[in-house]
Amino acid sequence: MPLPTSTRILYLWHLIDGLTHLLLESTYVFNCFTAYISIPPPPQSRHQQPPRYFLNRPDRLYGSAYSSNIFASLWMNYAKADSRYSRIDLTTLSLEIITVFLAGPLALYVAKCVRRDGEKTGAATWFWASVLASGELYGGLMNFLPEALCGCGSLDTRSVLHLWFHIIFFNLIWVFFPTWVLRKAYLGLTGVPDSREGKEEGEKSSEKTPK
């Protein structure tokens, strides 16, 4: 028996989500820790608290801007819209580390559970899917809220392409689907029937009924 459309979408979303985190965003984290240039250490003042440096290396600048691999070029293209991805931004990097090492594997696990459950998605699958969806929404909020409070200085809002395609379109994907997953999880955990699925099943059964 073919799976409901919503179940297929649920599986494909978590599969694409997990692979995006593990195969694409992991390259940003990799570049942040491995790509750098050496610079003269700044002079130290005895009367001021010493500034903090990434990995405690005042003699290095880290980020995709200092790498020549193909993924660095991809991130530098995205950095035209959001310059935080060309250098070390501790908030962005911290969120991406959590995304790569927690959200990525969890998304693939949820996809595996959805495929295992088949037509009827189980309560445990809905629980982990809602945990992941909540994390995705919170991560997106924490990625852009600090930037908005500082006047969006790292975002290129003057370019129509950068604003509407790179920033709004790509990030809205990770707002729309997690919100949809939370809705489906609520219906699945509370036992409330989904009117859309019921309509779809009714149409299928009417097609199979001989006239």
RONUNU-470637 format. One record per atom (N, C-alpha, C): residue in three letters; x, y, z. Coordinates in pm, whole numbers, plus 50000, padded with zeros to 5 digits. Atoms other than C-alpha are relative to their C-alpha. Layout:
<sites>
ALAXYZ/...
</sites>
This chain:
<sites>
MET500854988050000/MET500005000050000/MET500885012450000/PRO499144988050007/PRO501495033949902/PRO499835008650124/LEU500014991449882/LEU502405057450185/LEU499245012949972/PRO500644986950018/PRO500375089350241/PRO501015010549955/THR499124989650051/THR501785120150073/THR500755007050112/SER499364993049889/SER502485136750408/SER501134991750061/THR498945008649947/THR504525106650523/THR501215000149908/ARG498884999350094/ARG506625107450207/ARG500725013450012/ILE499384986849982/ILE507205144950252/ILE500795000350130/LEU499335000449870/LEU508115139050618/LEU501344992749989/TYR498775007750018/TYR510695112850517/TYR501025007849917/LEU499084992950089/LEU512195133250232/LEU500565012550067/TRP499514987949933/TRP512425164950441/TRP501114996650097/HIS498975003349901/HIS514375148150720/HIS501254994249934/LEU498835005050072/LEU516615130350472/LEU500815011549941/ILE499324988450058/ILE517435162750287/ILE500595008850109/ASP499544991849888/ASP517745181650615/ASP501284994250060/GLY498815006349941/GLY520215156650761/GLY501215000449909/LEU498884999950094/LEU522335154350448/LEU500555014249981/THR499554986150012/THR522455192350419/THR500895003850116/HIS499204996949882/HIS523725195650774/HIS501344992749999/LEU498795008149988/LEU526245167350752/LEU500985001949884/LEU499134999250117/LEU527585172150399/LEU500355014349960/LEU499764986250044/LEU527295209650342/LEU500465008950115/GLU499674991049890/GLU527275228450670/GLU501244995550077/SER498785004949934/SER530025206250808/SER501255006049937/THR498844994150065/THR532365221650550/THR500285014150052/TYR499804986849939/TYR531785256050703/TYR500734998650133/VAL499345002449872/VAL532735242651046/VAL501444995749978/PHE498655004750031/PHE535745224950895/PHE500915011649963/ASN499194988550041/ASN536985257050731/ASN500305009350116/CYS499794991149886/CYS536545276551053/CYS501154995350089/PHE498965005349913/PHE538955253451234/PHE501334997449928/THR498785004050072/THR541475246350958/THR500545010749907/ALA499554989850096/ALA541635276450722/ALA500355012950074/TYR499584987949930/TYR543615306250846/TYR501185006449927/ILE498784993150041/ILE546275332050770/ILE500695005050127/SER499234995149885/SER549025343251005/SER500125015149993/ILE499884985549991/ILE549125379151122/ILE500905003450119/PRO499214996149882/PRO551395398351362/PRO499125000950124/PRO500804999049877/PRO550145394751720/PRO499835014550040/PRO500234986149959/PRO548555427151842/PRO500755003150129/PRO499294996449876/PRO550395446452116/PRO499104998450122/GLN500735002149875/GLN549335438352472/GLN500165012050091/SER499984988949904/SER548415465052724/SER499854994450141/ARG500075004749862/ARG549005459853092/ARG498805005650075/HIS501064993149928/HIS546195483253191/HIS498614996049952/GLN501295004250051/GLN543415466952989/GLN499904984750003/GLN500225014450003/GLN541875432553002/GLN500324994949860/PRO499645004950133/PRO543365412152717/PRO498794994849924/PRO501145004750080/PRO540895405552434/PRO500044984949982/ARG500095014450024/ARG539705370252360/ARG500124997249850/TYR499785003850139/TYR540735353152038/TYR499514985849975/PHE500485013350037/PHE539325323151855/PHE501144989950014/LEU499035010549969/LEU541175291851973/LEU501225005550073/ASN498924993549925/ASN543285315752178/ASN501245002249914/ARG498904997450092/ARG545395323951871/ARG499915014349948/PRO500044986150048/PRO545905361751838/PRO500815002149872/ASP499164998750118/ASP548365355151554/ASP499354994049875/ARG500665006350115/ARG545755339351321/ARG498615005849979/LEU501374997050039/LEU542595348651134/LEU499424987649933/TYR500605012350050/TYR540295318851068/TYR498755003149918/GLY501254998850074/GLY537445313750823/GLY500124995349856/SER500045004650139/SER536385303250474/SER500725009449906/ALA499324990250086/ALA537905334950333/ALA501464996449978/TYR498585003350008/TYR541335319550389/TYR500234985649953/SER499875013650054/SER540685285850225/SER499815000449848/SER500115000550145/SER540945275849860/SER499204987949952/ASN500775011650046/ASN538765244449858/ASN498685004249939/ILE501224996850076/ILE535575242649652/ILE498865004250092/PHE501074996449907/PHE533315244749956/PHE500215013950058/ALA499734986449955/ALA535055276250073/ALA499505010149898/SER500524991250106/SER534175291749737/SER498485001150010/LEU501464999949984/LEU530545281749796/LEU499585008950116/TRP500334991849884/TRP530515297750140/TRP500345014749976/MET499664986150030/MET532225328950010/MET498935006349910/ASN501094994950083/ASN529445332149753/ASN498795003450089/TYR501094997149907/TYR526855329650032/TYR500365011950090/ALA499564989149915/ALA528955354150236/ALA499785013749936/LYS500344987250063/LYS528155380849979/LYS498685005350056/ALA501264996149938/ALA524705380850141/ALA500125001150151/ASP499835000349854/ASP525805372750498/ASP501494998450029/SER498545000049989/SER529415382250567/SER500514991950119/ARG499565007949885/ARG529505362450894/ARG500554986449958/TYR499565013250046/TYR530115331050687/TYR501365000449930/SER498654999250057/SER533405344050550/SER501085000150109/ARG499054998549890/ARG535015347850893/ARG499474992450121/ILE500455006349877/ILE534635336351251/ILE499005009150071/ASP501024993749918/ASP531385347151408/ASP499604989350103/LEU500135010449898/LEU531135328651740/LEU498574994950014/THR501395004549991/THR527325327751751/THR499664990849884/THR500285008250118/THR527045314551396/THR500744986850005/LEU499225012349993/LEU529845289451443/LEU499464990650107/SER500545008549892/SER528405276751773/SER498724993249956/LEU501245005950050/LEU524995271551612/LEU500274989549894/GLU499705009650106/GLU526545253951313/GLU500624987350058/ILE499445012049936/ILE528525230351540/ILE498884991350056/ILE501155007549946/ILE525305220451717/ILE499194993849885/THR500775004950115/THR523565217051380/THR500654987849937/VAL499295010850068/VAL526245194651231/VAL500034987350085/PHE499755011849917/PHE526865171651526/PHE498774994850073/LEU501225004749935/LEU523365169851675/LEU498814999449904/ALA501184999550087/ALA520705180951426/ALA500144991049879/GLY499805008350118/GLY522235163051128/GLY499744985350026/PRO500275014149969/PRO522385128051282/PRO498564997650045/LEU501375001849953/LEU518995133251451/LEU499025000249883/ALA500884999450117/ALA517375142551118/ALA500024986849923/LEU499925012950069/LEU518665110650955/LEU499354989050082/TYR500645009949913/TYR517485090651256/TYR498485000949987/VAL501454998350017/VAL513985105451223/VAL499554994649864/ALA500335005450132/ALA513995097350851/ALA499964984850003/LYS499975014649986/LYS514925061450936/LYS498764995050075/CYS501185003949922/CYS512105059751194/CYS498725001349917/VAL501184998050085/VAL509545073750948/VAL499894988549899/ARG500005011150097/ARG510555047350692/ARG499654986950069/ARG500295012349926/ARG510405020050957/ARG498534999250040/ASP501395000049953/ASP506985030651087/ASP499024997349888/GLY500895002350113/GLY505465030150742/GLY498815009549999/GLU501194991750018/GLU501885042550701/GLU499625007550127/LYS500384993949873/LYS501335050051072/LYS501265004350076/THR498824995049930/THR504045072451220/THR499814998750150/GLY500115002849858/GLY504735062451580/GLY500235012350087/ALA499884988849906/ALA504685084751889/ALA501465003850024/ALA498584997149978/ALA508465081351943/ALA500595007949883/THR499534992750118/THR509115093151587/THR499535014450004/TRP500534986449991/TRP506835123151636/TRP500735008050108/PHE499304993149892/PHE508615131551962/PHE501345005349951/TRP498684995850046/TRP512095132351807/TRP499905009949885/ALA500204990550109/ALA510775150251499/ALA499665013850055/SER500364987249941/SER509275177451720/SER501195006250073/VAL498794994949936/VAL512515180451920/VAL500915006549895/LEU499164994750108/LEU514445185351596/LEU499415012749941/ALA500644988350059/ALA511915209751451/ALA500105012150092/SER499884988949904/SER511965230751769/SER501425005449999/GLY498614995750005/GLY515765231451757/GLY500325007849874/GLU499774992950126/GLU515745242051392/GLU499455014350007/LEU500614986849990/LEU513385271051463/LEU500775008850098/TYR499244992349900/TYR515315281851773/TYR501365004149943/GLY498714996850059/GLY518615279951585/GLY499905011349899/GLY500194989350097/GLY517295301551305/GLY499755013550067/LEU500284987549926/LEU515975327151553/LEU501275005550063/MET498784995449935/MET519265328651743/MET501095003849900/ASN499044996150102/ASN521195331751417/ASN499765014249950/PHE500314987050059/PHE519355362851300/PHE499565010550101/LEU500444989949903/LEU517995379451615/LEU501155008650050/PRO498894991249960/PRO521415391151746/PRO500445009549889/GLU499624991650113/GLU522195404151399/GLU499005011349981/ALA501034989650014/ALA518875422851381/ALA500145010650109/LEU499844990649889/LEU519535438651722/LEU501205009349979/CYS498824991750029/CYS522835452251584/CYS499865007449868/GLY500234992450122/GLY521275467151271/GLY500274992649871/CYS499795008450120/CYS521915438151029/CYS501225004549920/GLY498814995150069/GLY525385451250951/GLY500714989549918/SER499345010650076/SER526585417250826/SER499184995249882/LEU500895004450106/LEU523625412650589/LEU499925010449890/ASP500124991050114/ASP523495427250240/ASP498525001049963/THR501444998250025/THR519895439750235/THR499735009349882/ARG500184990950114/ARG520495463349942/ARG499814992449870/SER500115008050122/SER520765435749682/SER498734991650005/VAL501235007850007/VAL517465420349576/VAL500314985049999/LEU499625014150007/LEU519195387349492/LEU500454994850135/HIS499475004549871/HIS521065385049820/HIS498924999850107/LEU501014999149896/LEU518125395850035/LEU498924989549983/TRP501185008550019/TRP515265376149880/TRP500344985649967/PHE499665013850037/PHE517095345649749/PHE500894993650105/HIS499065006149907/HIS520085338949974/HIS499515000450145/ILE500364998449859/ILE518735352350303/ILE498574995350028/ILE501405002949967/ILE514925350450295/ILE499574986449950/PHE500495012650056/PHE514195321350060/PHE500624987950066/PHE499325011749946/PHE516825297050184/PHE499664997950148/ASN500275001549857/ASN516145304150551/ASN498534997350029/LEU501425002949979/LEU512365303250515/LEU499694985249981/ILE500185014450014/ILE512695267050405/ILE500094993450137/TRP499805005749866/TRP513955259350757/TRP499075006350103/VAL501094995449914/VAL510985278350901/VAL498724992849962/PHE501255006150047/PHE508205263850687/PHE499914985250039/PHE500095014349975/PHE509055226850715/PHE500024996450148/PRO500105003049856/PRO509865226251090/PRO498655003750060/THR501334996349951/THR506585244751155/THR498964989749958/TRP500915010550050/TRP504735219350940/TRP500184987150079/VAL499725012249922/VAL506455190751127/VAL499405001250140/LEU500574998149866/LEU505405205451464/LEU498484998449997/ARG501455001650013/ARG501815207351345/ARG499634985349986/LYS500285014250020/LYS501885171351223/LYS500294992050127/ALA499655007049876/ALA503585160151546/ALA498915002050105/TYR501084997349905/TYR500885176851754/TYR498784991449968/LEU501165008150040/LEU498145159551556/LEU500274985250026/GLY499675014049982/GLY499995126351572/GLY500044995950146/LEU499875003449858/LEU500675127651948/LEU498685001450075/THR501284998149931/THR497205139852048/THR498894991449944/GLY501025008550061/GLY495325116751814/GLY498945007649925/VAL500974992150076/VAL493505145351644/VAL500154996849852/PRO499885003450143/PRO492715134851284/PRO500325012249916/ASP499644989350094/ASP494225155451006/ASP498945000349891/SER501094998950097/SER491345167850791/SER500494998749857/ARG499475000750136/ARG493595170450485/ARG500304985649962/GLU499705014050029/GLU494775134450513/GLU498734992049985/GLY501275007250010/GLY491235122450573/GLY499345002349866/LYS500574997050131/LYS490095139950257/LYS500734992549891/GLU499195007050100/GLU492985124650061/GLU499664985149999/GLU500325014249993/GLU492195089450187/GLU498604997249948/GLY501365001850050/GLY488515094350112/GLY499955000249849/GLU499974999650146/GLU489295103749753/GLU500594987349941/LYS499405012350049/LYS491525073149713/LYS499044988450010/SER500935011149982/SER488885049549853/SER498855000849903/SER501104998450095/SER486205064249629/SER500434996149860/GLU499505004150131/GLU488435058349327/GLU500054985049986/LYS499905014650004/LYS488845021649421/LYS498644993250003/THR501345006049990/THR485095015949481/THR499414998449861/PRO500595002050133/PRO483524999849171/PRO498645006649987/LYS501284993050024/LYS480635019349021/LYS498974990249943/
</sites>
